[in-house]
Amino acid sequence: MFVKECYHNDKTEETCLRYTLQYTERIRMDYRKLADTAMLAGTIMLRGGAETNRVEDTMERILDTSGAATTEVLVLSTALMLTID
């Protein structure tokens, strides 16, 4: 979508690439913040004695707000893992 807008505004190809890279970098940083938030929530819940399935559900709900194609969460009593793709 961003690239289409760039071409509609008759920008040069180099300018479009620069804008696209900046836009992609902003999205990547937001994913990092979202992952950190989900991990923090999961850590707090596990330390508080929550069941692993509740922790997993909460983390999945947080990651679902990203709009990413694939998000995965694995919660064990001793570890938290997540991916955003």
C-alpha positions as CSV (number, residue, x, y, z in Angstrom):
1,M,0.0,0.0,0.0
2,F,2.7,2.4,0.9
3,V,4.6,1.7,-2.3
4,K,1.5,2.3,-4.4
5,E,1.0,5.7,-2.7
6,C,4.6,6.5,-3.4
7,Y,4.3,5.8,-7.1
8,H,1.0,7.7,-7.4
9,N,2.8,10.7,-6.1
10,D,5.3,10.4,-9.0
11,K,8.3,10.0,-6.7
12,T,11.6,8.7,-8.1
13,E,12.3,5.0,-7.6
14,E,15.1,5.8,-5.1
15,T,12.8,8.0,-3.0
16,C,10.2,5.3,-3.0
17,L,12.7,2.7,-1.9
18,R,13.9,5.0,0.9
19,Y,10.3,5.6,2.1
20,T,9.5,1.9,1.9
21,L,12.6,1.0,4.0
22,Q,11.7,3.6,6.6
23,Y,8.1,2.3,6.8
24,T,9.3,-1.3,7.1
25,E,11.7,-0.3,9.9
26,R,8.9,1.4,11.8
27,I,6.8,-1.7,11.6
28,R,9.7,-3.9,12.8
29,M,10.2,-1.7,15.8
30,D,6.5,-1.9,16.7
31,Y,6.7,-5.7,16.5
32,R,9.6,-5.6,18.9
33,K,7.7,-3.5,21.4
34,L,4.7,-5.8,21.0
35,A,6.8,-8.9,21.6
36,D,8.4,-7.2,24.7
37,T,4.9,-6.4,26.0
38,A,3.6,-9.9,25.5
39,M,6.7,-11.4,27.2
40,L,6.4,-9.0,30.1
41,A,2.7,-9.9,30.6
42,G,3.5,-13.6,30.4
43,T,6.3,-13.3,32.9
44,I,4.2,-11.4,35.4
45,M,1.4,-13.9,35.1
46,L,3.7,-17.0,35.5
47,R,5.4,-15.5,38.5
48,G,2.0,-14.8,39.9
49,G,1.1,-18.5,39.6
50,A,-1.3,-18.3,36.6
51,E,-2.0,-21.5,34.6
52,T,0.1,-21.9,31.4
53,N,-2.9,-22.0,29.2
54,R,-4.1,-18.7,30.5
55,V,-0.7,-17.1,30.0
56,E,-0.6,-18.5,26.5
57,D,-4.0,-17.1,25.7
58,T,-3.2,-13.7,27.0
59,M,0.1,-13.5,25.0
60,E,-1.7,-14.6,21.9
61,R,-4.4,-12.0,22.3
62,I,-1.7,-9.3,22.7
63,L,0.2,-10.5,19.6
64,D,-3.1,-10.7,17.6
65,T,-3.2,-6.9,17.7
66,S,-0.1,-6.8,15.4
67,G,-2.0,-7.9,12.3
68,A,0.9,-10.1,11.4
69,A,0.2,-13.2,9.2
70,T,1.5,-15.6,11.8
71,T,2.1,-15.4,15.5
72,E,3.0,-18.3,17.7
73,V,3.3,-18.7,21.5
74,L,4.7,-21.5,23.6
75,V,4.4,-21.4,27.3
76,L,6.0,-23.9,29.7
77,S,6.3,-23.6,33.4
78,T,9.9,-22.7,33.0
79,A,10.0,-20.8,29.7
80,L,8.1,-18.4,27.4
81,M,8.7,-18.4,23.6
82,L,7.0,-16.4,20.9
83,T,7.4,-15.6,17.2
84,I,5.9,-12.9,15.0
85,D,6.1,-13.5,11.2
